Amino acid sequence: MKTHKDDDNLYERAAETVKNTTNAIAVTGAGISVESGIPDFRSAGGLWARYPPDEYATMDAFFRDPDKVWEMWYELAEELKGVQPNPGHYALAELERLGHIKAVITQNIDALHQHAGSNTVIEYHGNADQIACTACFRHRAMDLSQRALGAPRCECGGVMKPDVVLFGEVIPEYAMKTSDMLARGCDVLIVVGTSAQVYPAASLPYLAKEHGAKIIECNTQPTNFTGVITDIFLEGPAGQTLPKLVALVKEKKE
């Protein structure tokens, strides 16, 4: 049976590990943003329950009926409009500011890491704050005032899509190559709020472990990582585990 003393020992070990590195990275998933009020897309009340992905989130669906697909993206933009980073996002930004984390690699499209102050964020699936032209690739900010007009059009006449990776699109090469390089080169990888089921992002902790990194996992329950590659498992919501970890790291630096 696990005790408070066991938990304290885990946090002590994790803080010591982070304190002694300037070469850590974090890999984050939907779990870190749930505390900000964004439901996991795959959850019972999530986006996919209301908008089946094959109808609203594939490139085929987009080109077949962009106005229909944009119904979902405008609704998501409305949901994200008032969302703020939570203590978990701010804790990762603080670890970057303190010189321990080099980058955050995220599967999320909510831009909350940037809003919290993280400077180096690799986005596997894009950024819903932006839209991009499918013809000339011009980018601009999401604009909800145009919702009544359906799918937004670019100045060049092309149809614009959210700057996110839809099913049927490839992960951006920059994100893939940079994440691979960071995972191979880090000596600590912090997993936060991801179920270890969505690839290729789920392969990054395994890759880091193969190259000698320590794996610290912050999740509300064990995952496929936990009994296989995780060195230290901090159980609980990221908004609680990460601030506690950061406080201990700062305490040890004083």
URVENQUI-V238206 format. One record per pair of residues at least 12 apart in sequence whose ideal C-beta (glycine too) atoms are under 6 Angstrom apart, sorted by sequence separation. I is the first residue (numbers start at 1). J is the second residue. D is the distance in whole Angstrom. If there is no record, write none. Layout:
i/j/d
I/J/D
I/J/D
//
This chain:
i/j/d
92/104/6
56/69/5
129/142/6
217/230/4
104/118/5
191/205/5
215/229/5
215/230/5
56/72/4
109/125/5
111/127/5
138/154/6
189/205/6
215/231/5
216/232/5
217/233/5
218/234/5
103/120/4
104/121/5
105/122/5
106/123/6
107/124/5
109/126/5
214/231/5
107/125/6
109/127/6
111/129/5
103/122/6
109/128/4
189/208/4
136/156/5
205/225/6
209/229/4
218/238/5
51/72/4
133/154/4
135/156/6
183/204/4
96/118/6
136/158/6
186/208/6
89/112/5
93/116/5
135/158/3
218/241/5
89/113/6
93/117/4
134/158/5
183/207/4
189/213/5
205/229/6
93/118/4
133/158/4
134/159/6
179/204/6
183/208/4
188/213/6
90/116/5
92/118/6
187/213/5
188/214/5
189/215/5
190/216/5
191/217/4
192/218/5
85/112/5
89/116/4
133/160/5
134/161/6
184/211/5
186/213/5
196/223/4
195/223/6
196/224/4
131/160/5
196/225/5
80/110/6
85/115/5
85/116/4
131/162/6
132/163/4
131/163/6
130/163/4
128/162/6
127/163/5
128/164/6
126/163/5
126/164/4
125/164/6
126/165/5
125/165/5
38/83/6
193/238/5
37/83/6
192/238/5
36/83/5
124/171/6
36/86/5
35/86/4
124/175/5
122/175/5
109/164/5
32/88/5
122/178/5
122/179/5
77/142/5
26/92/5
77/144/6
38/110/6
74/147/5
105/179/5
26/101/6
33/108/5
24/100/5
22/99/5
24/101/5
25/102/6
33/110/6
124/201/5
25/103/5
26/104/5
27/105/5
28/106/5
29/107/5
21/100/6
33/112/6
103/182/6
70/151/5
18/100/5
67/150/4
67/151/5
66/151/4
73/162/5
66/159/5
107/201/5
62/161/6
59/166/5
58/166/6
57/166/5
58/167/4
59/168/4
57/167/5
58/168/5
59/169/6
53/167/6
88/238/3
88/239/5
91/242/4
87/239/4
91/243/5
94/246/5
86/239/5
88/242/5
91/246/5
87/243/5
25/182/5
32/192/5
25/186/5
32/193/4
31/193/2
23/186/5
23/187/5
24/188/4
25/189/6
26/190/4
27/191/5
28/192/5
29/193/5
28/193/6
29/194/3
21/187/5
26/192/6
21/188/5
17/188/6
27/204/5
17/214/5
14/216/5
35/237/6
35/239/4
32/238/5
14/232/5
13/232/5
10/232/6
15/245/6
19/249/5
14/245/6
18/249/5
15/248/4
19/252/5
15/249/5
11/248/6
15/252/6
//
